Amino acid sequence: MTPFEIERLDFSQEAVKVWAPLDRRNTNWPVVYVLDNARAERPLVRGGRLDDVYVGESRNAAARMHQHFASAEKQHLSTIRVIVDATFNKSVCLDLESYLIRMLAGDGSYRVLNRNDGITEADYYDRALYQENFREVFEQLRSDGVFTRSIPEIENSDLFKLSPFKALAQDQAIAVEGILEGLFADLEAGTASTIVVQGEPGTGKTVVAIYLLKLLVDIANKIPAEDLDGDSLFSEFFVEGYRELLTGISIGFVVPQQSLRESIKKVFRKTPGLNPAMVMTAFEVGFAEDNFDLLIVDESHRLNQRANQPSGVQNKNFSVITQKLFGTDDTSKTQLDWITAKSTHQIFLLDEAQSVRPADLPPEVLGKLVRVAKATRRHHPLLSQMRVQAGADYVGYIRRLLGTASLGDRPLTPETFNGYDFRIFDDIATMRAQIRRKDAEAGLSRLLAGFAWPWTTKTDTTAYDIEIDGTRLRWNSTQTDWIASSKSLDEVGSIHTVQGYDLNYAGVIIGPDLRYDPVKRRLFVKRESYFDKKGKENNRVLGKTYDDDDLLRFVSNIYAVLLTRGIRGTYVYVCDPALRAYLHEYIAEAVAP
């Protein structure tokens, strides 16, 4: 492939005027360009002032620069870098533009000034070959000081994975377009609305939520005279009429899980138009002084019904909020009811099979939510597997392996997944060593486990929590951003630190809480081996008791979540000998490295 060139010039009308006539490609050829105000000496310590950057593509770069000179938000930029290649066409440039935007957002040193009007993962001739070239473009830009981190460092970061600057898969794009059409119709009609986005693990529910929030903010903040790129996916929503419907709109983003919530706040701090204050708990929504026009709720299945909360303060607050919103302490009200009472429009992203505690919304509530959304044509399914490289069949296979129906009722056939490293280990030390090797090779490889051991290190940090055949391990030492923490490779993550996150390789320890009866040919739960008190306690407020079948559903859901975190591979070690023998029939056996 013809080598590319990167031409650098000052971000000024004089510099462009001199540059434009030097080559016909400056005025009549598809190119990609980067505008920034990066300092000559970038700080080695992160956390200082962010540089601003904008990435674009154009067939007439010189003319496009003059449009940028007229933009108030870009007056402070100082440098233009134009990427020129004799083989570039429009599709290549759109793809490279998207790639550089994603990488710059994930780098962590920039505020990316681009609008989120969207492109999809469109295929084109020789795309794989061009994308190899993209990495060379990245490395040259990095050597010029544009990037501060390597490609693996960026791609393994939460900033990259949770960035709103994504090239959407087709079904994600269809969902976003459908959501916008329905929401704008309801805004124009002045009617309330409830929208549901439903998808299995790895279908990109959180990505869609963050993408959509950024897109709505960009539409609301669009300058009327601003130029539009008609090739962008959602350009139709940046025309007259839509911005006016969003004028003054108040939006909140509800994230029930603490770890994921903090990671998303980090992304919002570095994204123009987004603010970490938008990211809230259901309790913060309940106590908010004003109502919201729109609330987007990620991991909606983790919203709570009335139950014993983790603290006495939260128990009191549950009652206070319910009385405040409904006039009485109606124990049938859930956090879902809070959300609908505090907002005119709601978007719920959910997967019923990822409920992992009795306090989570019950299946009948989630089922009704889905049915109503379908009846009102406000239901949007996500089907494409965006995480696990084994494809969508893998998630279904895992859920069948962990199903509560007897094998006689629902027979299983062993399956393999080409290109995906899915293996069962008979030795925990070997699996741990393999996870460490994979982390050295690819990064982001961690051990995970069900809550089948007491959390001794909460009160004694010198102790160990898990001991299996002489291998001693500790639970995660932090609940916030554990995967990226310095100790995480030496620890074991619980469900509450990894739900909603990606790993390259996951080593999952199935503890003695989940077992297998070879006579009845079905899974069962060992209640005394399950140590999450909130995961098995009865609901005295609502008079609900949870038997072993109920507990089996939660424990099976937990392991299904853990077994669907790995992008490139999943390793399994099983404590119960009978369950290990059963899973050996369906998971390839690990061989000695």
C-alpha positions as CSV (number, residue, x, y, z in Angstrom):
1,M,0.0,0.0,0.0
2,T,1.3,3.5,-0.8
3,P,2.9,5.1,2.2
4,F,0.9,8.0,3.8
5,E,2.2,11.4,4.7
6,I,1.4,13.6,7.6
7,E,1.8,17.3,6.8
8,R,2.0,19.7,9.7
9,L,1.2,23.4,9.6
10,D,0.0,26.2,11.9
11,F,-3.7,26.6,12.5
12,S,-3.9,30.0,10.8
13,Q,-5.4,31.4,7.6
14,E,-2.0,32.5,6.4
15,A,-0.5,29.1,6.8
16,V,-3.4,27.4,4.9
17,K,-3.3,30.1,2.2
18,V,0.4,29.2,1.5
19,W,-0.2,25.4,1.8
20,A,-3.3,25.0,-0.3
21,P,-1.8,25.5,-3.8
22,L,1.2,23.3,-3.1
23,D,-0.6,20.1,-4.1
24,R,-3.9,19.4,-5.8
25,R,-4.7,17.0,-3.0
26,N,-5.0,19.9,-0.5
27,T,-8.1,21.1,-2.3
28,N,-9.4,18.1,-4.2
29,W,-8.7,14.8,-2.4
30,P,-10.1,12.9,0.5
31,V,-7.9,13.4,3.6
32,V,-8.1,13.1,7.4
33,Y,-6.9,15.9,9.6
34,V,-6.2,16.5,13.3
35,L,-6.5,19.9,15.0
36,D,-5.1,20.5,18.5
37,N,-3.6,22.9,20.9
38,A,-1.1,20.4,22.4
39,R,1.7,22.0,24.3
40,A,5.2,21.4,23.1
41,E,6.1,19.8,26.5
42,R,3.3,17.5,27.5
43,P,3.2,16.8,31.3
44,L,4.4,13.4,32.4
45,V,2.0,13.3,35.3
46,R,-1.7,12.9,34.3
47,G,-4.4,15.0,35.8
48,G,-3.4,18.4,34.7
49,R,-5.1,20.6,32.1
50,L,-6.5,18.8,29.2
51,D,-5.6,19.7,25.6
52,D,-8.4,20.1,23.1
53,V,-8.4,18.1,19.8
54,Y,-10.7,17.8,16.8
55,V,-10.5,15.2,14.1
56,G,-12.2,15.6,10.7
57,E,-12.2,14.3,7.1
58,S,-12.8,16.3,3.9
59,R,-12.4,16.2,0.2
60,N,-11.3,19.9,0.2
61,A,-9.1,20.3,3.3
62,A,-8.2,23.9,2.6
63,A,-11.8,25.0,2.4
64,R,-12.7,23.0,5.4
65,M,-10.0,24.8,7.5
66,H,-11.6,28.1,6.7
67,Q,-14.8,26.9,8.2
68,H,-13.0,25.9,11.3
69,F,-11.4,29.3,11.6
70,A,-14.9,30.8,11.8
71,S,-15.8,28.4,14.7
72,A,-15.6,30.2,18.1
73,E,-14.9,26.9,20.0
74,K,-11.7,26.3,17.8
75,Q,-10.1,29.7,18.0
76,H,-7.5,28.5,20.5
77,L,-6.3,25.6,18.5
78,S,-2.7,25.9,17.2
79,T,-1.7,23.0,14.9
80,I,-3.1,21.2,11.8
81,R,-1.9,17.7,10.9
82,V,-3.2,16.5,7.5
83,I,-3.0,12.8,6.7
84,V,-2.6,12.3,3.0
85,D,-2.5,9.0,1.1
86,A,-2.8,8.4,-2.7
87,T,-5.2,5.4,-2.0
88,F,-7.6,7.2,0.3
89,N,-11.3,7.3,-0.5
90,K,-14.4,8.5,1.4
91,S,-15.0,5.2,3.2
92,V,-11.3,4.9,4.3
93,C,-11.3,8.5,5.6
94,L,-14.5,8.0,7.6
95,D,-13.1,4.9,9.1
96,L,-9.7,6.5,10.0
97,E,-11.5,9.6,11.4
98,S,-13.6,7.4,13.7
99,Y,-10.5,5.4,14.7
100,L,-8.5,8.5,15.7
101,I,-11.4,10.0,17.6
102,R,-11.9,6.8,19.6
103,M,-8.1,6.6,20.3
104,L,-7.8,10.3,21.3
105,A,-10.8,10.0,23.6
106,G,-9.3,6.9,25.2
107,D,-5.8,8.5,25.6
108,G,-7.0,10.5,28.5
109,S,-5.1,13.7,27.7
110,Y,-7.7,15.4,25.6
111,R,-11.2,16.8,25.4
112,V,-12.4,15.7,22.0
113,L,-14.4,18.5,20.4
114,N,-16.1,16.4,17.8
115,R,-19.8,16.2,17.7
116,N,-21.3,12.8,18.2
117,D,-23.3,12.5,15.0
118,G,-22.2,9.0,14.4
119,I,-20.9,6.5,11.9
120,T,-21.3,2.7,11.8
121,E,-18.8,-0.1,11.4
122,A,-19.2,0.1,7.6
123,D,-17.2,-2.4,5.5
124,Y,-15.4,-1.5,2.3
125,Y,-12.8,-2.9,-0.1
126,D,-9.6,-3.9,1.6
127,R,-10.7,-2.6,4.9
128,A,-8.4,-5.0,6.9
129,L,-5.4,-3.8,4.9
130,Y,-6.2,-0.1,5.5
131,Q,-6.8,-0.7,9.2
132,E,-3.3,-2.1,9.5
133,N,-2.1,1.2,8.0
134,F,-4.2,3.0,10.7
135,R,-1.9,1.7,13.4
136,E,1.1,3.1,11.5
137,V,-0.7,6.5,11.3
138,F,-1.2,6.2,15.1
139,E,2.4,5.4,15.8
140,Q,3.6,8.4,13.7
141,L,1.2,10.7,15.4
142,R,2.4,9.3,18.7
143,S,6.0,9.9,17.8
144,D,5.0,13.5,17.0
145,G,3.6,13.9,20.5
146,V,-0.1,13.7,19.7
147,F,-0.7,10.4,21.7
148,T,0.7,9.9,25.1
149,R,-0.1,6.1,25.5
150,S,0.3,3.0,23.4
151,I,-2.5,1.3,21.5
152,P,-2.8,-1.6,24.1
153,E,-2.8,0.9,27.0
154,I,-5.6,2.9,25.3
155,E,-7.7,-0.1,24.2
156,N,-7.6,-1.6,27.7
157,S,-8.7,1.6,29.4
158,D,-12.2,2.4,30.7
159,L,-11.9,5.8,29.0
160,F,-11.7,4.0,25.7
161,K,-14.3,1.3,26.4
162,L,-16.9,3.7,27.9
163,S,-16.3,6.6,25.5
164,P,-19.3,8.0,23.6
165,F,-17.2,8.2,20.4
166,K,-18.0,4.8,19.0
167,A,-18.6,3.4,15.6
168,L,-21.9,1.7,16.2
169,A,-22.9,-1.8,15.1
170,Q,-25.9,-1.9,12.7
171,D,-28.4,-3.0,15.4
172,Q,-27.0,-0.4,17.8
173,A,-27.4,2.3,15.2
174,I,-31.0,1.1,14.4
175,A,-31.8,1.2,18.1
176,V,-30.4,4.8,18.5
177,E,-32.2,6.0,15.5
178,G,-35.5,4.4,16.7
179,I,-35.0,5.9,20.2
180,L,-34.5,9.4,18.8
181,E,-37.5,9.1,16.5
182,G,-39.7,8.0,19.3
183,L,-38.4,10.5,21.8
184,F,-38.7,13.4,19.5
185,A,-42.2,12.4,18.5
186,D,-43.1,12.3,22.2
187,L,-41.4,15.6,22.9
188,E,-43.3,17.3,20.1
189,A,-46.6,15.8,21.2
190,G,-46.0,16.7,24.8
191,T,-46.7,13.1,25.9
192,A,-44.7,11.1,28.5
193,S,-42.8,8.0,27.3
194,T,-41.0,4.9,28.4
195,I,-38.4,3.3,26.2
196,V,-36.7,-0.1,26.8
197,V,-33.4,-1.3,25.3
198,Q,-32.9,-5.0,25.9
199,G,-29.8,-7.0,25.3
200,E,-27.7,-9.9,26.6
201,P,-24.2,-9.4,28.0
202,G,-21.8,-7.9,25.5
203,T,-24.4,-6.3,23.2
204,G,-23.3,-2.8,24.2
205,K,-26.1,-1.5,26.3
206,T,-23.9,0.9,28.3
207,V,-22.2,2.0,25.0
208,V,-25.6,2.9,23.6
209,A,-26.6,4.7,26.7
210,I,-23.5,6.9,26.8
211,Y,-23.5,7.4,23.0
212,L,-27.2,8.5,23.1
213,L,-26.6,10.9,26.0
214,K,-23.7,12.6,24.2
215,L,-25.7,12.7,20.9
216,L,-28.7,14.4,22.6
217,V,-26.4,17.0,24.2
218,D,-24.7,17.7,20.9
219,I,-28.1,18.1,19.1
220,A,-29.2,20.5,21.9
221,N,-26.0,22.5,21.7
222,K,-25.8,22.7,18.0
223,I,-25.1,26.2,16.6
224,P,-27.8,27.1,14.0
225,A,-25.3,28.3,11.4
226,E,-22.9,25.4,12.0
227,D,-22.0,23.4,8.9
228,L,-23.3,19.8,8.6
229,D,-21.7,16.7,7.2
230,G,-24.6,15.0,5.3
231,D,-22.7,11.7,5.3
232,S,-22.9,11.4,9.1
233,L,-25.3,8.8,10.4
234,F,-27.5,11.1,12.5
235,S,-27.1,14.3,10.5
236,E,-30.9,14.4,10.0
237,F,-31.4,15.2,13.7
238,F,-29.1,18.2,13.5
239,V,-31.5,20.2,11.3
240,E,-34.0,22.8,12.4
241,G,-36.7,21.7,14.8
242,Y,-34.9,19.0,16.8
243,R,-32.5,21.4,18.7
244,E,-35.5,23.4,19.7
245,L,-37.3,20.4,21.2
246,L,-34.2,19.8,23.4
247,T,-33.8,23.5,24.5
248,G,-33.3,23.5,28.3
249,I,-33.8,19.8,28.6
250,S,-32.6,18.3,31.9
251,I,-31.1,14.8,31.6
252,G,-29.8,12.4,34.2
253,F,-28.0,9.1,33.8
254,V,-28.8,6.6,36.5
255,V,-26.2,3.9,37.1
256,P,-27.0,1.5,40.1
257,Q,-23.5,0.0,40.4
258,Q,-20.9,2.0,42.3
259,S,-17.9,0.8,40.4
260,L,-19.3,1.4,36.9
261,R,-20.8,4.7,38.0
262,E,-17.4,6.0,39.0
263,S,-15.8,4.8,35.8
264,I,-18.4,6.6,33.7
265,K,-17.9,9.8,35.7
266,K,-14.2,9.8,34.7
267,V,-15.3,9.7,31.0
268,F,-17.8,12.5,31.5
269,R,-15.1,14.7,33.1
270,K,-13.2,14.6,29.8
271,T,-16.1,14.9,27.4
272,P,-17.4,18.3,26.3
273,G,-21.1,18.7,27.0
274,L,-21.2,15.9,29.6
275,N,-20.8,16.4,33.3
276,P,-20.1,13.9,36.0
277,A,-23.0,15.4,38.0
278,M,-25.3,13.8,35.4
279,V,-24.3,10.4,36.6
280,M,-26.5,9.5,39.6
281,T,-27.8,6.9,41.9
282,A,-31.5,6.2,42.2
283,F,-31.4,7.7,45.7
284,E,-29.9,11.0,44.3
285,V,-32.7,11.1,41.7
286,G,-35.3,10.6,44.5
287,F,-33.9,13.4,46.5
288,A,-33.3,15.8,43.6
289,E,-35.1,19.1,44.1
290,D,-36.5,19.3,40.5
291,N,-37.9,16.7,38.1
292,F,-36.0,15.6,35.0
293,D,-37.2,15.7,31.4
294,L,-35.3,12.5,30.6
295,L,-33.7,9.8,32.8
296,I,-31.5,7.2,31.1
297,V,-31.1,4.1,33.3
298,D,-28.2,1.7,32.7
299,E,-28.3,-1.9,34.2
300,S,-32.0,-1.3,35.1
301,H,-32.3,-4.8,36.4
302,R,-30.1,-3.7,39.3
303,L,-32.6,-1.1,40.5
304,N,-34.0,-2.1,43.8
305,Q,-37.4,-3.1,45.1
306,R,-38.2,-2.4,48.8
307,A,-35.8,-4.6,50.8
308,N,-33.2,-4.4,53.5
309,Q,-30.6,-2.0,52.1
310,P,-26.8,-2.2,52.7
311,S,-27.1,0.5,55.4
312,G,-29.6,1.8,57.9
313,V,-29.3,5.2,56.2
314,Q,-30.4,3.8,52.9
315,N,-33.3,2.0,54.6
316,K,-34.5,5.3,56.0
317,N,-33.9,7.1,52.7
318,F,-36.0,4.5,50.8
319,S,-38.9,5.3,53.1
320,V,-38.3,9.1,53.0
321,I,-38.2,9.2,49.2
322,T,-41.2,7.0,48.7
323,Q,-43.3,9.2,51.1
324,K,-42.0,12.3,49.4
325,L,-43.0,11.1,45.9
326,F,-46.2,9.2,46.7
327,G,-47.5,10.7,49.9
328,T,-47.3,7.5,51.8
329,D,-44.7,4.9,52.6
330,D,-46.0,2.4,50.1
331,T,-43.7,-0.6,50.3
332,S,-44.8,-1.9,46.9
333,K,-43.0,1.1,45.3
334,T,-39.6,0.4,43.8
335,Q,-36.8,2.5,42.5
336,L,-38.3,2.0,39.1
337,D,-41.4,3.9,40.4
338,W,-39.1,6.7,41.6
339,I,-37.6,7.1,38.2
340,T,-40.9,7.3,36.4
341,A,-42.3,9.7,39.1
342,K,-39.2,12.0,38.7
343,S,-39.1,12.2,34.9
344,T,-41.3,12.7,31.9
345,H,-39.4,10.4,29.7
346,Q,-37.3,7.3,30.6
347,I,-35.0,5.0,28.7
348,F,-34.3,1.7,30.5
349,L,-31.4,-0.5,29.4
350,L,-31.8,-4.0,30.9
351,D,-31.2,-7.7,30.8
352,E,-33.5,-9.6,33.2
353,A,-31.0,-12.5,33.4
354,Q,-28.4,-10.3,35.1
355,S,-30.4,-9.8,38.3
356,V,-28.1,-11.2,41.0
357,R,-29.7,-10.3,44.3
358,P,-33.2,-10.6,45.9
359,A,-33.3,-6.8,46.3
360,D,-33.1,-6.4,42.5
361,L,-36.3,-5.7,40.6
362,P,-38.2,-8.9,40.4
363,P,-38.8,-10.7,37.0
364,E,-42.5,-9.8,36.9
365,V,-41.7,-6.1,37.1
366,L,-39.1,-6.2,34.4
367,G,-41.3,-8.4,32.3
368,K,-44.2,-5.9,32.5
369,L,-41.8,-3.0,31.6
370,V,-40.7,-4.9,28.5
371,R,-44.3,-5.8,27.5
372,V,-45.6,-2.2,27.7
373,A,-42.6,-0.9,25.7
374,K,-43.3,-3.5,23.0
375,A,-47.0,-2.5,23.0
376,T,-46.2,1.1,22.5
377,R,-43.5,0.4,19.9
378,R,-40.8,1.8,22.2
379,H,-38.8,-1.5,22.6
380,H,-35.4,-1.8,21.0
381,P,-33.5,-5.1,21.1
382,L,-29.7,-5.4,20.8
383,L,-28.5,-8.6,19.3
384,S,-24.9,-8.3,18.0
385,Q,-22.2,-9.6,20.3
386,M,-19.8,-6.7,20.8
387,R,-17.6,-8.1,23.6
388,V,-17.1,-11.9,23.3
389,Q,-15.2,-12.8,20.1
390,A,-16.9,-16.2,20.2
391,G,-20.1,-14.5,18.9
392,A,-23.6,-14.3,20.2
393,D,-24.0,-18.1,20.4
394,Y,-21.5,-18.2,23.3
395,V,-23.8,-16.3,25.7
396,G,-26.7,-18.6,25.0
397,Y,-24.4,-21.6,25.5
398,I,-23.3,-20.4,28.9
399,R,-26.8,-19.7,29.9
400,R,-27.9,-23.2,28.8
401,L,-25.0,-24.7,30.8
402,L,-26.1,-22.9,33.9
403,G,-29.9,-23.4,33.3
404,T,-32.0,-24.6,36.1
405,A,-34.1,-27.0,33.9
406,S,-33.0,-30.7,34.0
407,L,-30.8,-31.9,31.2
408,G,-33.5,-34.4,30.3
409,D,-35.9,-31.5,29.6
410,R,-33.4,-29.5,27.7
411,P,-30.5,-31.5,26.2
412,L,-27.2,-29.9,25.6
413,T,-24.7,-30.5,22.8
414,P,-21.0,-29.7,23.3
415,E,-20.0,-26.7,21.2
416,T,-16.7,-25.1,20.3
417,F,-16.0,-21.5,19.4
418,N,-13.4,-20.9,16.8
419,G,-10.9,-18.3,17.7
420,Y,-12.1,-18.1,21.3
421,D,-10.0,-19.5,24.2
422,F,-12.7,-21.3,26.3
423,R,-11.1,-24.0,28.6
424,I,-11.7,-25.7,31.9
425,F,-8.8,-26.3,34.3
426,D,-8.4,-29.0,36.9
427,D,-5.8,-27.1,38.8
428,I,-6.4,-23.6,40.2
429,A,-2.6,-22.7,40.3
430,T,-2.3,-23.5,36.6
431,M,-5.3,-21.3,35.7
432,R,-3.9,-18.5,37.8
433,A,-0.5,-18.7,36.1
434,Q,-2.2,-18.7,32.7
435,I,-4.2,-15.6,33.6
436,R,-0.9,-13.9,34.6
437,R,0.7,-14.9,31.3
438,K,-2.3,-13.6,29.3
439,D,-2.1,-10.3,31.3
440,A,1.5,-9.9,30.3
441,E,0.7,-10.6,26.7
442,A,-2.6,-8.8,26.2
443,G,-3.3,-7.0,29.5
444,L,-6.7,-6.8,31.3
445,S,-6.8,-10.4,32.4
446,R,-8.2,-11.1,35.9
447,L,-9.5,-13.8,38.2
448,L,-13.2,-13.7,39.2
449,A,-15.3,-15.8,41.5
450,G,-18.7,-16.2,42.9
451,F,-19.2,-15.1,46.6
452,A,-18.5,-18.6,47.9
453,W,-15.9,-17.6,50.6
454,P,-16.2,-15.1,53.5
455,W,-14.6,-11.7,53.0
456,T,-12.0,-12.0,55.8
457,T,-9.8,-9.3,54.4
458,K,-12.4,-6.6,55.0
459,T,-11.3,-6.6,58.6
460,D,-7.9,-8.3,58.4
461,T,-5.8,-7.2,55.4
462,T,-3.0,-9.6,56.2
463,A,-5.3,-12.6,55.9
464,Y,-6.5,-14.6,52.8
465,D,-10.1,-15.1,51.8
466,I,-9.9,-18.0,49.4
467,E,-7.8,-21.2,49.7
468,I,-8.0,-24.0,47.1
469,D,-5.5,-26.8,47.1
470,G,-2.8,-24.7,48.6
471,T,-3.4,-21.6,46.5
472,R,-4.4,-18.6,48.7
473,L,-6.1,-15.6,47.2
474,R,-7.7,-12.3,48.4
475,W,-10.9,-10.7,47.3
476,N,-10.8,-7.3,45.5
477,S,-9.4,-4.6,47.9
478,T,-11.5,-1.9,46.3
479,Q,-15.1,-1.7,45.0
480,T,-14.3,1.3,42.7
481,D,-12.5,0.8,39.4
482,W,-11.1,-2.5,40.7
483,I,-10.1,-3.9,37.2
484,A,-7.7,-1.0,36.6
485,S,-6.4,-0.9,40.2
486,S,-2.7,-1.7,40.9
487,K,-3.5,-4.8,43.0
488,S,-6.2,-6.4,40.8
489,L,-3.9,-8.9,39.1
490,D,-3.1,-10.4,42.5
491,E,-6.7,-10.4,43.6
492,V,-10.1,-12.0,42.8
493,G,-13.0,-9.8,41.6
494,S,-16.6,-10.3,42.7
495,I,-19.7,-9.7,40.7
496,H,-20.1,-6.2,42.1
497,T,-16.7,-5.1,40.6
498,V,-17.1,-6.5,37.1
499,Q,-20.7,-6.4,36.0
500,G,-20.8,-4.0,33.0
501,Y,-17.0,-4.3,32.3
502,D,-14.9,-6.0,29.7
503,L,-11.8,-8.2,30.2
504,N,-9.5,-9.7,27.6
505,Y,-9.3,-12.9,29.5
506,A,-11.4,-14.0,32.5
507,G,-10.4,-16.8,34.9
508,V,-13.6,-17.7,36.6
509,I,-13.6,-19.8,39.9
510,I,-17.0,-21.5,40.3
511,G,-17.0,-22.0,44.1
512,P,-18.7,-24.6,46.3
513,D,-21.9,-22.6,46.3
514,L,-22.9,-24.0,42.9
515,R,-23.1,-27.8,42.7
516,Y,-24.3,-30.6,40.5
517,D,-26.4,-33.7,41.3
518,P,-25.5,-36.4,38.8
519,V,-28.5,-38.5,39.8
520,K,-31.1,-35.8,39.2
521,R,-28.9,-34.4,36.5
522,R,-29.4,-30.8,37.6
523,L,-27.6,-27.9,39.3
524,F,-28.3,-27.0,42.9
525,V,-27.1,-24.4,45.3
526,K,-25.3,-25.0,48.6
527,R,-26.8,-22.2,50.7
528,E,-24.2,-22.4,53.5
529,S,-21.4,-22.0,51.0
530,Y,-22.8,-18.7,49.6
531,F,-21.6,-15.8,51.7
532,D,-23.3,-12.7,50.2
533,K,-25.7,-11.9,53.0
534,K,-27.7,-9.5,50.8
535,G,-27.7,-12.2,48.2
536,K,-29.8,-14.7,50.1
537,E,-31.7,-12.9,52.9
538,N,-35.5,-12.9,52.9
539,N,-37.5,-9.7,52.4
540,R,-39.2,-9.1,55.7
541,V,-40.6,-5.7,54.5
542,L,-42.6,-7.4,51.6
543,G,-43.0,-10.8,53.4
544,K,-41.0,-12.6,50.7
545,T,-38.9,-15.6,51.3
546,Y,-36.4,-17.0,48.9
547,D,-36.0,-20.8,48.7
548,D,-33.1,-22.7,47.2
549,D,-34.6,-22.5,43.7
550,D,-34.7,-18.7,44.0
551,L,-31.1,-18.7,45.3
552,L,-30.1,-20.9,42.4
553,R,-31.4,-18.4,39.9
554,F,-29.3,-15.6,41.5
555,V,-26.2,-17.7,41.8
556,S,-26.5,-19.0,38.2
557,N,-27.0,-15.5,36.9
558,I,-23.9,-14.4,38.8
559,Y,-21.8,-17.1,37.1
560,A,-23.3,-16.4,33.8
561,V,-22.2,-12.7,34.1
562,L,-18.7,-13.7,35.2
563,L,-18.4,-16.2,32.3
564,T,-19.3,-13.5,29.7
565,R,-16.7,-10.9,30.7
566,G,-13.8,-12.2,28.5
567,I,-13.3,-10.7,25.0
568,R,-10.7,-13.2,23.9
569,G,-11.1,-16.1,26.3
570,T,-12.6,-17.5,29.4
571,Y,-11.0,-20.0,31.7
572,V,-12.9,-22.0,34.3
573,Y,-12.0,-23.8,37.5
574,V,-14.8,-25.6,39.4
575,C,-14.6,-26.5,43.1
576,D,-17.4,-29.1,43.2
577,P,-16.1,-32.4,41.7
578,A,-19.5,-33.4,40.3
579,L,-20.0,-30.1,38.6
580,R,-16.5,-30.1,37.3
581,A,-17.1,-33.5,35.7
582,Y,-20.4,-32.3,34.2
583,L,-18.8,-29.2,32.7
584,H,-15.9,-31.2,31.3
585,E,-18.4,-32.6,28.9
586,Y,-19.1,-29.2,27.5
587,I,-15.9,-27.2,27.9
588,A,-12.6,-28.1,26.3
589,E,-9.9,-29.3,28.7
590,A,-6.9,-27.1,29.2
591,V,-3.6,-28.6,28.1
592,A,-0.3,-27.9,29.8
593,P,1.4,-24.8,28.4
